[in-house]
Amino acid sequence: MKARSLVLSSLILLWTICCSGPGSAQEELARALARLSPVVGEPQLYPREGMEDIFAIARRFGVSASAVYSANGGELETGDELLLIPTDYVAPLPHAEGIVVNLTERNIYFYKNGRPICRFPTAIGMRGWETPTGEFTVANKAKNPTWFPPSWALAEEPVPPGPDNPLGDRWMGLSIKGYGIHATNSPASVGRRGSHGCMRMYPEHAHKLFELVRVGTPVRIIYQRVVLGYRPDRGTVYMAFHPDPYRFGDVRPEHVREQLQVHELERAADMAAVAGALERPGGVLTPIIGSPTQVLVDGRALRLALGPTPVAEDWLVPAGPLVESLGGAMEVGPRGSYLVARRGRDRILFSSGDPHAIANGRLVSLETAPRLAAGYPLIPVRATAALLGASVSWDEVREAILVSRGGAGQPPAADDR
């Protein structure tokens, strides 16, 4: 009882000081999330017929066979599978110009005006001949180049343009001697560790990139296994976890948490989902905050920068839109540490991370504590609605959370979500 009284006294103290001006706009949360890398494209399903060639399927979709294998768990021996084609991706950097190569995912990106406009699979250097990381430029370009064999090659004479030329018909040399991006006469190697350090592309992709770049175009080569991205149209933060081709070391949940801390998202993330993603280094996108689930209040969809994140027996959503849709207003403390939801004579005090609230001077327990995302408060839908006299249910057909201001009702069971 003494501990409970202490908690109550502390909350009441906060209650007396928290009315401190207008709350943070949800637009601030959206702007903070927009600093993450963009999520681009949509995954596709392809019904494989018998033992149809995986390489041919992958090339048709503009991805590598190794990416298809990774996305489908690596075992594609039975035929007639429904294949997941990874044509969605998290760009490796939020903003850049020119070419960005992420060696872990074996993809080349081209950025224009700060945003990625295309992605191409590539082969990278084999172990012992690793492709170097760093910042370079395109130093030269050539159509139908002649290959002059380096010291490691078995060939002794220059190889003229043609089907035997390992550079294919397009060459983009880098400012680091001996390395470049080029087409190939061995397209099956694309997506693998198969070169002596250069980056090989499908010929049709090399043609496209060749036309996009000029001499002097910046080239940034990175080795990034965990990439965080935001998709505003789905209100979701995703994580992509890529393989470790050069065996630089494991990635643990605490490493991901450190990346999340940079964006002040570590408190909002589903760390169980993060841990699950770290067991599957295939680059498949995993939602770790938010979801595309809609919240309908009296039939009207809320506009949410972050969609509902299921936690325990409730969902967390940005506070402002939910409180306002229920006819209330709110005031937020510094950095979202607490907030007051007001409607008529009702006053509800939430504190970030605290599984209690004060509702009209009464201490109540919450199954799901409020959290912060980029300093913006997320509050539980079911608990907030109940405290403001509304009811919550789950629409199985629309896969939506329904909130009715007509009165309290039975909340949805956990297995209904």
C-alpha angles and dihedrals in degrees: 000000000000091000091047091051090050091052091047093049091050092049092048089052089054089047090060096052106032103087094096110146136286121343126245114278118246087236088073089059091048091051092050092050091048088066088072121088115279122254111226135189134004130269115245134209120222124189105222114214112223111305094339109172112271092206092056091048093049094048091049089058094043096248133106126263090237090057090053091049091049094047091053099046096264099273113104102147104116103063129220091068124155098237126210106221110203099222091142121077147167110241110238095234130032092224134010143134128235123352125359120182120193105197095196093062093032094229134133118214129194116208125198124182088358097304133094113254101174143010130206131186117239142186115239135198119295120240109287088029098054119176106248122242122223143083118303140149136233101266100181143357132208139179116215093002126195114238116227106199114237123221095275094055123099092218116089102187128063114266113228124216114292144083094311094056110106090205092063116208101310129058129182108182121205130224089251107083117251097016131100149140115255149153117262143217087217104061092165088071092063110115094026139092094257112127138075090249104302123111115243123202137189104269093242090053093047089055091054095047091045090060093048099052132065133192105285096032108146117248121197119187116194139173106218120157100177119050124178120205140177129217110194095190088062098032090231138131113212135195125210119196117197132196125264103240094173095039096239093159147283125299116222131194091258089059090055090046089056090054090049090051090061087065095034091244101118093101094051099045124103098237091188088061089047091052090048092051090052089061091058111054094182101112093246111150115252121193110230102166127028130353140222089255112128127228112213117193109195087339096309119115118233119231104232129181086204119031121223115300111206112228123171106311097343146047127246118221136166107286102225101060093045096048093045092048088056091056096261141113131219143210122205130208125224112310089353094289090146139355139198120219112203130192119161105309093342118109123182122183118201124184122199112257094005117121090209135074134189111233113187091333094314123116112231132181123238124207088209121037120219116259138196128242113189088337093308119118121245114196133191114266099210097045094044093048092049093049090052093048099258132124131229131209138164123245106211094190097051094029088228138135110242119206119188123192090201094094145300119305142165114304119229117267118248093248090056089068 
